[in-house]
Amino acid sequence: MSDAALIERSWRDPEDFALLFDRHAGHIHRYAARRLGDDAADDVVSETFLAAFRRRRAYDTATHPQALPWLYGIATNFIRRHQRAEIHRYKAYSKMGVLFDADDAAQQALERASAHAVRRPLAQALASLKARDRDVLLLVAWADLTYEEIAHALSIPIGTVRSRLNRARAIVRDALGSTDPTTEQIS
């Protein structure tokens, strides 16, 4: 059953919305945890699904069968509220040379894919990005959304997604050095 069908069912039976939570809460939590840490991620997930539940009748079920981009958009708005903590986190990471929890599978993949020295400049670059550019970059890199899904999630034109992503990638490339092969992984 599509997400849109679940949302429509929840109009009649609100408890059916829990199925949407079960389906997507893990994705939203991982995205929020990577941006804000586990404690704040729990709050973001709760806030995201509460807001989604309240707005479920406004969701365009005819045009958007999958709700995950919509949920990422809502989560990104709540993450913006936690932005100060996120920027402090990246600055702390840049000082410590750490970007993710060592127990995280993504961390283990990062360990294999990039040199240890890349973490500090990457964290500094992420901290230096404008919030709107960082949102687009991380929705591509960590949520694996398409440009169209990001445009929908953030309620911006697709051209704006492209320009923000291009700007963010340029800053990250500059921070990592254009000859560094790991820079291409950010793109």
Secondary structure, 3 states (H helix, E strand, C coil): CCHHHHHHHHHHCHHHHHHHHHHHHHHHHHHHHHHHCHHHHHHHHHHHHHHHHHHHHHCCCCCCCCCHHHHHHHHHHHHHHCHHHHHHHHHHHHHHCCCCCCCCHHHHHHHHHCCHHHHHHHHHHHHHCCHHHHHHHHHHHCCCCCHHHHHHHHCCCHHHHHHHHHHHHHHHHHHHCCCCCCHHHHC
